[in-house]
Amino acid sequence: MDEIRKVGDQQDVEMSFNAGRITIEGMREEVDKAKDAIYELMRKFQKERWLDEEAKLVADTVQWSIMVCVNLCPSPSPLFPPSSTNCV
């Protein structure tokens, strides 16, 4: 929110905030610049929020496991030569 408030300082506009609504007053070119800057900030915030949610989803759904391969047939056999391994 502080970054959005800074937009008013950077442009020659008056900004007011009321119940989730931003009102911008000033010359049309300055209002358009402020509006574009606010939209850009909102897109940036939304992207960061989406990336955080995506990271949480991945962390919650990814399961790491380790597979240890061992030779189940140490003696020579026609079906399982000594070089074959099976994963458990």
CORFEN-V549267 format. One record per pair of residues at least 24 apart in sequence whose ideal C-beta (glycine too) atoms are under 10 Angstrom apart, sorted by the first residue. I is the first residue (numbers start at 0). J is the second residue. Records with the same first field share a line. If there is no record, write none. Layout:
I=J + J
//
This chain:
0=40 + 44
2=36 + 37 + 40 + 43 + 44
3=33 + 36 + 37 + 40 + 41 + 44
5=36 + 40
6=32 + 33 + 34 + 35 + 36 + 37 + 39 + 40
7=33 + 36 + 37
9=33 + 36
10=34 + 35 + 36 + 37
//
